[in-house]
Amino acid sequence: PGCSWIEVNNMLHEFTVYDQSHPQTKGIYAELERLTELMKGAGYAPDANLLLHDVEEEQNERLAFYHSEKLA
């Protein structure tokens, strides 16, 4: 799978989709969930043309919201 990196305070952090290995995973996912609800409330929806076509809509949405770039 693809991965994303971010450097914070001279420390490199690496993420993959649904990554749970980071020491601050709970906080990262809580903040991402909060932001996701704000985006949905503002009318955001993932572009269906950019999502996978061989998985269920709900799984596609989760993949879009928990993509490694969003985790980073």
N, CA, C and O atoms as a Tripos MOL2 file, in Angstrom:
@<TRIPOS>MOLECULE
protein
  288   287    72     0     0
PROTEIN
NO_CHARGES

@<TRIPOS>ATOM
      1 N           0.8250   -1.1990    0.0000 N.3       1 PRO1
      2 CA          0.0000    0.0000    0.0000 C.3       1 PRO1
      3 C           0.8630    1.2550    0.0000 C.2       1 PRO1
      4 O           2.0240    1.2270    0.4090 O.2       1 PRO1
      5 N           0.2870    2.3400   -0.4580 N.am      2 GLY2
      6 CA          0.9840    3.6200   -0.4460 C.3       2 GLY2
      7 C           1.1510    4.1200    0.9790 C.2       2 GLY2
      8 O           0.4860    3.6470    1.9010 O.2       2 GLY2
      9 N           2.0310    5.0650    1.1420 N.am      3 CYS3
     10 CA          2.2230    5.6470    2.4670 C.3       3 CYS3
     11 C           2.5020    7.1380    2.3290 C.2       3 CYS3
     12 O           2.8580    7.6320    1.2590 O.2       3 CYS3
     13 N           2.3310    7.8330    3.4400 N.am      4 SER4
     14 CA          2.5910    9.2680    3.5020 C.3       4 SER4
     15 C           3.4810    9.5360    4.7050 C.2       4 SER4
     16 O           3.4360    8.8230    5.7080 O.2       4 SER4
     17 N           4.2940   10.5850    4.5810 N.am      5 TRP5
     18 CA          5.1800   10.9800    5.6640 C.3       5 TRP5
     19 C           4.9330   12.4320    6.0080 C.2       5 TRP5
     20 O           4.5210   13.2300    5.1660 O.2       5 TRP5
     21 N           5.1910   12.7570    7.2590 N.am      6 ILE6
     22 CA          5.1680   14.1450    7.7040 C.3       6 ILE6
     23 C           6.2820   14.3050    8.7300 C.2       6 ILE6
     24 O           6.5110   13.4200    9.5550 O.2       6 ILE6
     25 N           6.9700   15.4390    8.6730 N.am      7 GLU7
     26 CA          8.0150   15.7170    9.6470 C.3       7 GLU7
     27 C           7.4990   16.7590   10.6300 C.2       7 GLU7
     28 O           7.0420   17.8290   10.2310 O.2       7 GLU7
     29 N           7.5750   16.4370   11.9200 N.am      8 VAL8
     30 CA          7.1440   17.3330   12.9780 C.3       8 VAL8
     31 C           8.2510   17.3840   14.0230 C.2       8 VAL8
     32 O           8.6430   16.3500   14.5640 O.2       8 VAL8
     33 N           8.7500   18.5660   14.3080 N.am      9 ASN9
     34 CA          9.8240   18.7340   15.2950 C.3       9 ASN9
     35 C          11.0080   17.8140   15.0140 C.2       9 ASN9
     36 O          11.5240   17.1480   15.9110 O.2       9 ASN9
     37 N          11.4240   17.7930   13.7570 N.am     10 ASN10
     38 CA         12.5590   16.9840   13.3100 C.3      10 ASN10
     39 C          12.3510   15.4780   13.4680 C.2      10 ASN10
     40 O          13.3180   14.7170   13.4300 O.2      10 ASN10
     41 N          11.1030   15.0390   13.6460 N.am     11 MET11
     42 CA         10.7800   13.6070   13.6980 C.3      11 MET11
     43 C           9.9280   13.2590   12.4900 C.2      11 MET11
     44 O           8.9550   13.9500   12.1870 O.2      11 MET11
     45 N          10.2940   12.1930   11.8050 N.am     12 LEU12
     46 CA          9.5520   11.7410   10.6310 C.3      12 LEU12
     47 C           8.4960   10.7320   11.0620 C.2      12 LEU12
     48 O           8.7960    9.7640   11.7600 O.2      12 LEU12
     49 N           7.2510   10.9680   10.6350 N.am     13 HIS13
     50 CA          6.1330   10.0770   10.9490 C.3      13 HIS13
     51 C           5.6140    9.5050    9.6350 C.2      13 HIS13
     52 O           5.3830   10.2470    8.6810 O.2      13 HIS13
     53 N           5.4310    8.1840    9.5850 N.am     14 GLU14
     54 CA          4.9690    7.4960    8.3780 C.3      14 GLU14
     55 C           3.5930    6.8840    8.6360 C.2      14 GLU14
     56 O           3.3410    6.3210    9.7010 O.2      14 GLU14
     57 N           2.7020    7.0050    7.6370 N.am     15 PHE15
     58 CA          1.3410    6.4840    7.7610 C.3      15 PHE15
     59 C           0.9470    5.7250    6.5020 C.2      15 PHE15
     60 O           1.3350    6.0970    5.3950 O.2      15 PHE15
     61 N           0.1760    4.6640    6.6790 N.am     16 THR16
     62 CA         -0.4900    3.9690    5.5820 C.3      16 THR16
     63 C          -1.9920    4.0360    5.8650 C.2      16 THR16
     64 O          -2.3980    4.4240    6.9600 O.2      16 THR16
     65 N          -2.8050    3.6660    4.8990 N.am     17 VAL17
     66 CA         -4.2510    3.7110    5.0920 C.3      17 VAL17
     67 C          -4.6290    2.8470    6.3050 C.2      17 VAL17
     68 O          -4.1210    1.7370    6.4630 O.2      17 VAL17
     69 N          -5.5100    3.3570    7.1460 N.am     18 TYR18
     70 CA         -5.9520    2.6990    8.3910 C.3      18 TYR18
     71 C          -4.8060    2.4200    9.3590 C.2      18 TYR18
     72 O          -4.9270    1.5370   10.2080 O.2      18 TYR18
     73 N          -3.7100    3.1420    9.2530 N.am     19 ASP19
     74 CA         -2.5390    2.9070   10.1040 C.3      19 ASP19
     75 C          -2.9080    3.0470   11.5750 C.2      19 ASP19
     76 O          -3.5820    4.0020   11.9620 O.2      19 ASP19
     77 N          -2.4680    2.1020   12.3890 N.am     20 GLN20
     78 CA         -2.7290    2.1120   13.8280 C.3      20 GLN20
     79 C          -1.4280    2.0050   14.6240 C.2      20 GLN20
     80 O          -1.4600    1.7610   15.8310 O.2      20 GLN20
     81 N          -0.2870    2.1840   13.9600 N.am     21 SER21
     82 CA          0.9940    1.9480   14.6230 C.3      21 SER21
     83 C           1.5720    3.1700   15.3290 C.2      21 SER21
     84 O           2.4950    3.0330   16.1320 O.2      21 SER21
     85 N           1.0530    4.3480   15.0470 N.am     22 HIS22
     86 CA          1.5990    5.5650   15.6530 C.3      22 HIS22
     87 C           1.2360    5.6200   17.1370 C.2      22 HIS22
     88 O           0.1290    5.2350   17.5120 O.2      22 HIS22
     89 N           2.1520    6.0940   17.9860 N.am     23 PRO23
     90 CA          1.8620    6.1650   19.4260 C.3      23 PRO23
     91 C           0.6610    7.0580   19.7690 C.2      23 PRO23
     92 O           0.0620    6.8950   20.8320 O.2      23 PRO23
     93 N           0.3040    7.9890   18.8930 N.am     24 GLN24
     94 CA         -0.8240    8.8840   19.1520 C.3      24 GLN24
     95 C          -2.0310    8.5440   18.2830 C.2      24 GLN24
     96 O          -2.8320    9.4200   17.9540 O.2      24 GLN24
     97 N          -2.1580    7.2870   17.9170 N.am     25 THR25
     98 CA         -3.2350    6.8380   17.0260 C.3      25 THR25
     99 C          -4.6110    7.2860   17.5110 C.2      25 THR25
    100 O          -5.3930    7.8220   16.7260 O.2      25 THR25
    101 N          -4.9170    7.0770   18.7800 N.am     26 LYS26
    102 CA         -6.2580    7.4300   19.2850 C.3      26 LYS26
    103 C          -6.5540    8.9080   19.0830 C.2      26 LYS26
    104 O          -7.6450    9.2640   18.6390 O.2      26 LYS26
    105 N          -5.6120    9.7590   19.3960 N.am     27 GLY27
    106 CA         -5.8050   11.1910   19.2310 C.3      27 GLY27
    107 C          -5.9060   11.6030   17.7750 C.2      27 GLY27
    108 O          -6.6980   12.4750   17.4190 O.2      27 GLY27
    109 N          -5.0990   10.9710   16.9340 N.am     28 ILE28
    110 CA         -5.1210   11.2660   15.4940 C.3      28 ILE28
    111 C          -6.4850   10.9070   14.9100 C.2      28 ILE28
    112 O          -7.0770   11.6970   14.1750 O.2      28 ILE28
    113 N          -6.9820    9.7140   15.2380 N.am     29 TYR29
    114 CA         -8.2720    9.2840   14.7110 C.3      29 TYR29
    115 C          -9.4250   10.1160   15.2850 C.2      29 TYR29
    116 O         -10.3990   10.3900   14.5830 O.2      29 TYR29
    117 N          -9.3190   10.5150   16.5470 N.am     30 ALA30
    118 CA        -10.3640   11.3480   17.1420 C.3      30 ALA30
    119 C         -10.4370   12.6950   16.4280 C.2      30 ALA30
    120 O         -11.5240   13.1840   16.1240 O.2      30 ALA30
    121 N          -9.2830   13.2860   16.1640 N.am     31 GLU31
    122 CA         -9.2580   14.5790   15.4630 C.3      31 GLU31
    123 C          -9.7370   14.4230   14.0230 C.2      31 GLU31
    124 O         -10.4660   15.2760   13.5180 O.2      31 GLU31
    125 N          -9.3390   13.3490   13.3640 N.am     32 LEU32
    126 CA         -9.7760   13.1100   11.9940 C.3      32 LEU32
    127 C         -11.2920   12.9040   11.9420 C.2      32 LEU32
    128 O         -11.9500   13.3730   11.0130 O.2      32 LEU32
    129 N         -11.8380   12.2110   12.9230 N.am     33 GLU33
    130 CA        -13.2910   12.0110   12.9870 C.3      33 GLU33
    131 C         -14.0010   13.3510   13.1940 C.2      33 GLU33
    132 O         -15.0290   13.6120   12.5700 O.2      33 GLU33
    133 N         -13.4580   14.1910   14.0630 N.am     34 ARG34
    134 CA        -14.0440   15.5090   14.3090 C.3      34 ARG34
    135 C         -14.0440   16.3400   13.0270 C.2      34 ARG34
    136 O         -15.0500   16.9560   12.6750 O.2      34 ARG34
    137 N         -12.9070   16.3480   12.3370 N.am     35 LEU35
    138 CA        -12.8070   17.1090   11.0890 C.3      35 LEU35
    139 C         -13.7110   16.5340   10.0040 C.2      35 LEU35
    140 O         -14.3020   17.2810    9.2250 O.2      35 LEU35
    141 N         -13.8190   15.2110    9.9530 N.am     36 THR36
    142 CA        -14.6850   14.5520    8.9750 C.3      36 THR36
    143 C         -16.1350   14.9790    9.1690 C.2      36 THR36
    144 O         -16.8340   15.2680    8.1970 O.2      36 THR36
    145 N         -16.5900   15.0200   10.4210 N.am     37 GLU37
    146 CA        -17.9670   15.4350   10.7020 C.3      37 GLU37
    147 C         -18.1780   16.9000   10.3190 C.2      37 GLU37
    148 O         -19.2360   17.2570    9.7990 O.2      37 GLU37
    149 N         -17.1830   17.7480   10.5720 N.am     38 LEU38
    150 CA        -17.2880   19.1510   10.1560 C.3      38 LEU38
    151 C         -17.3780   19.2670    8.6340 C.2      38 LEU38
    152 O         -18.1720   20.0510    8.1130 O.2      38 LEU38
    153 N         -16.5590   18.4800    7.9210 N.am     39 MET39
    154 CA        -16.5800   18.5200    6.4590 C.3      39 MET39
    155 C         -17.9230   18.0380    5.9180 C.2      39 MET39
    156 O         -18.4880   18.6470    5.0100 O.2      39 MET39
    157 N         -18.4290   16.9440    6.4790 N.am     40 LYS40
    158 CA        -19.7280   16.4270    6.0420 C.3      40 LYS40
    159 C         -20.8210   17.4540    6.3120 C.2      40 LYS40
    160 O         -21.7040   17.6640    5.4810 O.2      40 LYS40
    161 N         -20.7590   18.0950    7.4820 N.am     41 GLY41
    162 CA        -21.7440   19.1170    7.8370 C.3      41 GLY41
    163 C         -21.7090   20.3070    6.9000 C.2      41 GLY41
    164 O         -22.7160   20.9880    6.7060 O.2      41 GLY41
    165 N         -20.5410   20.5560    6.3190 N.am     42 ALA42
    166 CA        -20.3910   21.6540    5.3740 C.3      42 ALA42
    167 C         -20.7340   21.2270    3.9510 C.2      42 ALA42
    168 O         -20.6410   22.0240    3.0170 O.2      42 ALA42
    169 N         -21.1330   19.9630    3.7890 N.am     43 GLY43
    170 CA        -21.5500   19.4790    2.4770 C.3      43 GLY43
    171 C         -20.4940   18.7270    1.6920 C.2      43 GLY43
    172 O         -20.7300   18.3850    0.5330 O.2      43 GLY43
    173 N         -19.3240   18.4530    2.2860 N.am     44 TYR44
    174 CA        -18.2710   17.7390    1.5680 C.3      44 TYR44
    175 C         -18.6600   16.2850    1.3490 C.2      44 TYR44
    176 O         -19.2000   15.6310    2.2400 O.2      44 TYR44
    177 N         -18.3770   15.7940    0.1560 N.am     45 ALA45
    178 CA        -18.5170   14.3760   -0.1640 C.3      45 ALA45
    179 C         -17.3400   14.0110   -1.0650 C.2      45 ALA45
    180 O         -16.9970   14.7790   -1.9640 O.2      45 ALA45
    181 N         -16.7150   12.8560   -0.8430 N.am     46 PRO46
    182 CA        -15.6000   12.4580   -1.7060 C.3      46 PRO46
    183 C         -16.0430   12.3560   -3.1610 C.2      46 PRO46
    184 O         -17.1760   11.9600   -3.4350 O.2      46 PRO46
    185 N         -15.1730   12.7040   -4.0840 N.am     47 ASP47
    186 CA        -15.4510   12.6110   -5.5130 C.3      47 ASP47
    187 C         -15.5160   11.1360   -5.9080 C.2      47 ASP47
    188 O         -14.5080   10.4310   -5.8690 O.2      47 ASP47
    189 N         -16.6950   10.6840   -6.2820 N.am     48 ALA48
    190 CA        -16.8980    9.2750   -6.6150 C.3      48 ALA48
    191 C         -16.0150    8.8200   -7.7750 C.2      48 ALA48
    192 O         -15.7020    7.6340   -7.8730 O.2      48 ALA48
    193 N         -15.6130    9.7230   -8.6430 N.am     49 ASN49
    194 CA        -14.7570    9.3620   -9.7760 C.3      49 ASN49
    195 C         -13.3430    9.0000   -9.3400 C.2      49 ASN49
    196 O         -12.6090    8.3540  -10.0880 O.2      49 ASN49
    197 N         -12.9610    9.4080   -8.1450 N.am     50 LEU50
    198 CA        -11.6090    9.1370   -7.6590 C.3      50 LEU50
    199 C         -11.5430    7.9190   -6.7460 C.2      50 LEU50
    200 O         -10.4610    7.5310   -6.3060 O.2      50 LEU50
    201 N         -12.6870    7.3190   -6.4600 N.am     51 LEU51
    202 CA        -12.7370    6.2070   -5.5220 C.3      51 LEU51
    203 C         -12.6950    4.8710   -6.2470 C.2      51 LEU51
    204 O         -12.8180    4.7970   -7.4700 O.2      51 LEU51
    205 N         -12.5160    3.8140   -5.4540 N.am     52 LEU52
    206 CA        -12.4890    2.4570   -6.0160 C.3      52 LEU52
    207 C         -13.8860    2.0550   -6.4640 C.2      52 LEU52
    208 O         -14.8770    2.4090   -5.8240 O.2      52 LEU52
    209 N         -13.9620    1.3240   -7.5500 N.am     53 HIS53
    210 CA        -15.2690    0.9350   -8.0920 C.3      53 HIS53
    211 C         -15.6670   -0.4870   -7.7190 C.2      53 HIS53
    212 O         -16.7920   -0.9050   -7.9940 O.2      53 HIS53
    213 N         -14.7550   -1.2390   -7.0960 N.am     54 ASP54
    214 CA        -15.0590   -2.6240   -6.7890 C.3      54 ASP54
    215 C         -15.2990   -2.8650   -5.2980 C.2      54 ASP54
    216 O         -15.2140   -4.0030   -4.8380 O.2      54 ASP54
    217 N         -15.5990   -1.8020   -4.5350 N.am     55 VAL55
    218 CA        -15.9130   -1.9490   -3.1220 C.3      55 VAL55
    219 C         -17.2050   -1.1880   -2.8100 C.2      55 VAL55
    220 O         -17.6300   -0.3220   -3.5750 O.2      55 VAL55
    221 N         -17.8120   -1.5240   -1.6850 N.am     56 GLU56
    222 CA        -19.0660   -0.9020   -1.2860 C.3      56 GLU56
    223 C         -18.8770    0.5970   -1.0250 C.2      56 GLU56
    224 O         -17.7770    1.0460   -0.7020 O.2      56 GLU56
    225 N         -19.9560    1.3580   -1.1680 N.am     57 GLU57
    226 CA        -19.8980    2.8170   -1.0030 C.3      57 GLU57
    227 C         -19.3780    3.2100    0.3850 C.2      57 GLU57
    228 O         -18.5540    4.1170    0.5030 O.2      57 GLU57
    229 N         -19.8590    2.5280    1.4360 N.am     58 GLU58
    230 CA        -19.4320    2.8570    2.8010 C.3      58 GLU58
    231 C         -17.9290    2.6250    2.9770 C.2      58 GLU58
    232 O         -17.2420    3.4310    3.6050 O.2      58 GLU58
    233 N         -17.4240    1.5200    2.4210 N.am     59 GLN59
    234 CA        -15.9890    1.2410    2.5200 C.3      59 GLN59
    235 C         -15.1960    2.2840    1.7350 C.2      59 GLN59
    236 O         -14.1380    2.7260    2.1830 O.2      59 GLN59
    237 N         -15.6990    2.6770    0.5770 N.am     60 ASN60
    238 CA        -15.0440    3.7160   -0.2160 C.3      60 ASN60
    239 C         -14.9400    5.0160    0.5770 C.2      60 ASN60
    240 O         -13.9070    5.6860    0.5460 O.2      60 ASN60
    241 N         -16.0060    5.3680    1.2840 N.am     61 GLU61
    242 CA        -16.0000    6.5950    2.0740 C.3      61 GLU61
    243 C         -14.9570    6.5030    3.1840 C.2      61 GLU61
    244 O         -14.2130    7.4540    3.4250 O.2      61 GLU61
    245 N         -14.9050    5.3550    3.8580 N.am     62 ARG62
    246 CA        -13.9040    5.1820    4.9180 C.3      62 ARG62
    247 C         -12.4930    5.2710    4.3580 C.2      62 ARG62
    248 O         -11.6150    5.8740    4.9740 O.2      62 ARG62
    249 N         -12.2710    4.6690    3.1870 N.am     63 LEU63
    250 CA        -10.9470    4.7410    2.5640 C.3      63 LEU63
    251 C         -10.5790    6.1780    2.2450 C.2      63 LEU63
    252 O          -9.4270    6.5770    2.4160 O.2      63 LEU63
    253 N         -11.5470    6.9580    1.7840 N.am     64 ALA64
    254 CA        -11.2800    8.3530    1.4530 C.3      64 ALA64
    255 C         -10.9760    9.1650    2.7010 C.2      64 ALA64
    256 O         -10.0670    9.9950    2.6930 O.2      64 ALA64
    257 N         -11.7210    8.9370    3.7670 N.am     65 PHE65
    258 CA        -11.5330    9.7330    4.9790 C.3      65 PHE65
    259 C         -10.3340    9.2880    5.8020 C.2      65 PHE65
    260 O          -9.7870   10.0880    6.5610 O.2      65 PHE65
    261 N          -9.9100    8.0340    5.6740 N.am     66 TYR66
    262 CA         -8.7760    7.5350    6.4640 C.3      66 TYR66
    263 C          -7.5700    7.2370    5.5990 C.2      66 TYR66
    264 O          -6.7450    6.3860    5.9310 O.2      66 TYR66
    265 N          -7.4750    7.9470    4.4880 N.am     67 HIS67
    266 CA         -6.3340    7.8210    3.5920 C.3      67 HIS67
    267 C          -5.0760    8.2430    4.3310 C.2      67 HIS67
    268 O          -5.1380    9.0720    5.2390 O.2      67 HIS67
    269 N          -3.9360    7.6790    3.9510 N.am     68 SER68
    270 CA         -2.6800    7.9790    4.6510 C.3      68 SER68
    271 C          -2.3540    9.4630    4.6600 C.2      68 SER68
    272 O          -1.7700    9.9610    5.6230 O.2      68 SER68
    273 N          -2.7240   10.1810    3.5990 N.am     69 GLU69
    274 CA         -2.4360   11.6190    3.5620 C.3      69 GLU69
    275 C          -3.2380   12.3700    4.6110 C.2      69 GLU69
    276 O          -2.7480   13.3500    5.1740 O.2      69 GLU69
    277 N          -4.4590   11.9320    4.8860 N.am     70 LYS70
    278 CA         -5.2470   12.5830    5.9200 C.3      70 LYS70
    279 C          -4.7050   12.2380    7.3020 C.2      70 LYS70
    280 O          -4.7060   13.0850    8.1950 O.2      70 LYS70
    281 N          -4.2390   10.9980    7.4880 N.am     71 LEU71
    282 CA         -3.6590   10.6240    8.7720 C.3      71 LEU71
    283 C          -2.3970   11.4360    9.0520 C.2      71 LEU71
    284 O          -2.1560   11.8510   10.1850 O.2      71 LEU71
    285 N          -1.5940   11.6590    8.0140 N.am     72 ALA72
    286 CA         -0.3690   12.4440    8.1860 C.3      72 ALA72
    287 C          -0.7300   13.8830    8.4850 C.2      72 ALA72
    288 O           0.1570   14.7180    8.6650 O.2      72 ALA72
@<TRIPOS>BOND
     1     1     2 1
     2     2     3 1
     3     3     4 2
     4     3     5 am
     5     5     6 1
     6     6     7 1
     7     7     8 2
     8     7     9 am
     9     9    10 1
    10    10    11 1
    11    11    12 2
    12    11    13 am
    13    13    14 1
    14    14    15 1
    15    15    16 2
    16    15    17 am
    17    17    18 1
    18    18    19 1
    19    19    20 2
    20    19    21 am
    21    21    22 1
    22    22    23 1
    23    23    24 2
    24    23    25 am
    25    25    26 1
    26    26    27 1
    27    27    28 2
    28    27    29 am
    29    29    30 1
    30    30    31 1
    31    31    32 2
    32    31    33 am
    33    33    34 1
    34    34    35 1
    35    35    36 2
    36    35    37 am
    37    37    38 1
    38    38    39 1
    39    39    40 2
    40    39    41 am
    41    41    42 1
    42    42    43 1
    43    43    44 2
    44    43    45 am
    45    45    46 1
    46    46    47 1
    47    47    48 2
    48    47    49 am
    49    49    50 1
    50    50    51 1
    51    51    52 2
    52    51    53 am
    53    53    54 1
    54    54    55 1
    55    55    56 2
    56    55    57 am
    57    57    58 1
    58    58    59 1
    59    59    60 2
    60    59    61 am
    61    61    62 1
    62    62    63 1
    63    63    64 2
    64    63    65 am
    65    65    66 1
    66    66    67 1
    67    67    68 2
    68    67    69 am
    69    69    70 1
    70    70    71 1
    71    71    72 2
    72    71    73 am
    73    73    74 1
    74    74    75 1
    75    75    76 2
    76    75    77 am
    77    77    78 1
    78    78    79 1
    79    79    80 2
    80    79    81 am
    81    81    82 1
    82    82    83 1
    83    83    84 2
    84    83    85 am
    85    85    86 1
    86    86    87 1
    87    87    88 2
    88    87    89 am
    89    89    90 1
    90    90    91 1
    91    91    92 2
    92    91    93 am
    93    93    94 1
    94    94    95 1
    95    95    96 2
    96    95    97 am
    97    97    98 1
    98    98    99 1
    99    99   100 2
   100    99   101 am
   101   101   102 1
   102   102   103 1
   103   103   104 2
   104   103   105 am
   105   105   106 1
   106   106   107 1
   107   107   108 2
   108   107   109 am
   109   109   110 1
   110   110   111 1
   111   111   112 2
   112   111   113 am
   113   113   114 1
   114   114   115 1
   115   115   116 2
   116   115   117 am
   117   117   118 1
   118   118   119 1
   119   119   120 2
   120   119   121 am
   121   121   122 1
   122   122   123 1
   123   123   124 2
   124   123   125 am
   125   125   126 1
   126   126   127 1
   127   127   128 2
   128   127   129 am
   129   129   130 1
   130   130   131 1
   131   131   132 2
   132   131   133 am
   133   133   134 1
   134   134   135 1
   135   135   136 2
   136   135   137 am
   137   137   138 1
   138   138   139 1
   139   139   140 2
   140   139   141 am
   141   141   142 1
   142   142   143 1
   143   143   144 2
   144   143   145 am
   145   145   146 1
   146   146   147 1
   147   147   148 2
   148   147   149 am
   149   149   150 1
   150   150   151 1
   151   151   152 2
   152   151   153 am
   153   153   154 1
   154   154   155 1
   155   155   156 2
   156   155   157 am
   157   157   158 1
   158   158   159 1
   159   159   160 2
   160   159   161 am
   161   161   162 1
   162   162   163 1
   163   163   164 2
   164   163   165 am
   165   165   166 1
   166   166   167 1
   167   167   168 2
   168   167   169 am
   169   169   170 1
   170   170   171 1
   171   171   172 2
   172   171   173 am
   173   173   174 1
   174   174   175 1
   175   175   176 2
   176   175   177 am
   177   177   178 1
   178   178   179 1
   179   179   180 2
   180   179   181 am
   181   181   182 1
   182   182   183 1
   183   183   184 2
   184   183   185 am
   185   185   186 1
   186   186   187 1
   187   187   188 2
   188   187   189 am
   189   189   190 1
   190   190   191 1
   191   191   192 2
   192   191   193 am
   193   193   194 1
   194   194   195 1
   195   195   196 2
   196   195   197 am
   197   197   198 1
   198   198   199 1
   199   199   200 2
   200   199   201 am
   201   201   202 1
   202   202   203 1
   203   203   204 2
   204   203   205 am
   205   205   206 1
   206   206   207 1
   207   207   208 2
   208   207   209 am
   209   209   210 1
   210   210   211 1
   211   211   212 2
   212   211   213 am
   213   213   214 1
   214   214   215 1
   215   215   216 2
   216   215   217 am
   217   217   218 1
   218   218   219 1
   219   219   220 2
   220   219   221 am
   221   221   222 1
   222   222   223 1
   223   223   224 2
   224   223   225 am
   225   225   226 1
   226   226   227 1
   227   227   228 2
   228   227   229 am
   229   229   230 1
   230   230   231 1
   231   231   232 2
   232   231   233 am
   233   233   234 1
   234   234   235 1
   235   235   236 2
   236   235   237 am
   237   237   238 1
   238   238   239 1
   239   239   240 2
   240   239   241 am
   241   241   242 1
   242   242   243 1
   243   243   244 2
   244   243   245 am
   245   245   246 1
   246   246   247 1
   247   247   248 2
   248   247   249 am
   249   249   250 1
   250   250   251 1
   251   251   252 2
   252   251   253 am
   253   253   254 1
   254   254   255 1
   255   255   256 2
   256   255   257 am
   257   257   258 1
   258   258   259 1
   259   259   260 2
   260   259   261 am
   261   261   262 1
   262   262   263 1
   263   263   264 2
   264   263   265 am
   265   265   266 1
   266   266   267 1
   267   267   268 2
   268   267   269 am
   269   269   270 1
   270   270   271 1
   271   271   272 2
   272   271   273 am
   273   273   274 1
   274   274   275 1
   275   275   276 2
   276   275   277 am
   277   277   278 1
   278   278   279 1
   279   279   280 2
   280   279   281 am
   281   281   282 1
   282   282   283 1
   283   283   284 2
   284   283   285 am
   285   285   286 1
   286   286   287 1
   287   287   288 2
@<TRIPOS>SUBSTRUCTURE
     1 PRO1         2 RESIDUE 1 A PRO
     2 GLY2         6 RESIDUE 1 A GLY
     3 CYS3        10 RESIDUE 1 A CYS
     4 SER4        14 RESIDUE 1 A SER
     5 TRP5        18 RESIDUE 1 A TRP
     6 ILE6        22 RESIDUE 1 A ILE
     7 GLU7        26 RESIDUE 1 A GLU
     8 VAL8        30 RESIDUE 1 A VAL
     9 ASN9        34 RESIDUE 1 A ASN
    10 ASN10       38 RESIDUE 1 A ASN
    11 MET11       42 RESIDUE 1 A MET
    12 LEU12       46 RESIDUE 1 A LEU
    13 HIS13       50 RESIDUE 1 A HIS
    14 GLU14       54 RESIDUE 1 A GLU
    15 PHE15       58 RESIDUE 1 A PHE
    16 THR16       62 RESIDUE 1 A THR
    17 VAL17       66 RESIDUE 1 A VAL
    18 TYR18       70 RESIDUE 1 A TYR
    19 ASP19       74 RESIDUE 1 A ASP
    20 GLN20       78 RESIDUE 1 A GLN
    21 SER21       82 RESIDUE 1 A SER
    22 HIS22       86 RESIDUE 1 A HIS
    23 PRO23       90 RESIDUE 1 A PRO
    24 GLN24       94 RESIDUE 1 A GLN
    25 THR25       98 RESIDUE 1 A THR
    26 LYS26      102 RESIDUE 1 A LYS
    27 GLY27      106 RESIDUE 1 A GLY
    28 ILE28      110 RESIDUE 1 A ILE
    29 TYR29      114 RESIDUE 1 A TYR
    30 ALA30      118 RESIDUE 1 A ALA
    31 GLU31      122 RESIDUE 1 A GLU
    32 LEU32      126 RESIDUE 1 A LEU
    33 GLU33      130 RESIDUE 1 A GLU
    34 ARG34      134 RESIDUE 1 A ARG
    35 LEU35      138 RESIDUE 1 A LEU
    36 THR36      142 RESIDUE 1 A THR
    37 GLU37      146 RESIDUE 1 A GLU
    38 LEU38      150 RESIDUE 1 A LEU
    39 MET39      154 RESIDUE 1 A MET
    40 LYS40      158 RESIDUE 1 A LYS
    41 GLY41      162 RESIDUE 1 A GLY
    42 ALA42      166 RESIDUE 1 A ALA
    43 GLY43      170 RESIDUE 1 A GLY
    44 TYR44      174 RESIDUE 1 A TYR
    45 ALA45      178 RESIDUE 1 A ALA
    46 PRO46      182 RESIDUE 1 A PRO
    47 ASP47      186 RESIDUE 1 A ASP
    48 ALA48      190 RESIDUE 1 A ALA
    49 ASN49      194 RESIDUE 1 A ASN
    50 LEU50      198 RESIDUE 1 A LEU
    51 LEU51      202 RESIDUE 1 A LEU
    52 LEU52      206 RESIDUE 1 A LEU
    53 HIS53      210 RESIDUE 1 A HIS
    54 ASP54      214 RESIDUE 1 A ASP
    55 VAL55      218 RESIDUE 1 A VAL
    56 GLU56      222 RESIDUE 1 A GLU
    57 GLU57      226 RESIDUE 1 A GLU
    58 GLU58      230 RESIDUE 1 A GLU
    59 GLN59      234 RESIDUE 1 A GLN
    60 ASN60      238 RESIDUE 1 A ASN
    61 GLU61      242 RESIDUE 1 A GLU
    62 ARG62      246 RESIDUE 1 A ARG
    63 LEU63      250 RESIDUE 1 A LEU
    64 ALA64      254 RESIDUE 1 A ALA
    65 PHE65      258 RESIDUE 1 A PHE
    66 TYR66      262 RESIDUE 1 A TYR
    67 HIS67      266 RESIDUE 1 A HIS
    68 SER68      270 RESIDUE 1 A SER
    69 GLU69      274 RESIDUE 1 A GLU
    70 LYS70      278 RESIDUE 1 A LYS
    71 LEU71      282 RESIDUE 1 A LEU
    72 ALA72      286 RESIDUE 1 A ALA
